[in-house]
Amino acid sequence: MATHVFRIDGMHCGSCALLVDDTVEELPGVRASRTSVKKARADVDFDPARTSAADIVAAITALGYTASIAS
């Protein structure tokens, strides 16, 4: 398992964070996603053999937010 932090711009409320978490957690190999609107970030635990950080960025971007790998 790996944990990466993703910067997310464009979220406005708790529902935005919930949508990001629900979407990311549906990706194969993702164990957990913890998104904070206040911090504009998501901490994601995932198996890099099943899902890449780029896949996670793409899933978040498809929701209409701007996402990038922070670490």
ABEGO torsion letter per residue (X at the ends): XBBBBBBBBGBABAAAAAAAAAAAAABBGBABBBBBAAAGBBBBBBBAAABBAAAAAAAAAAAGBBBBBAX
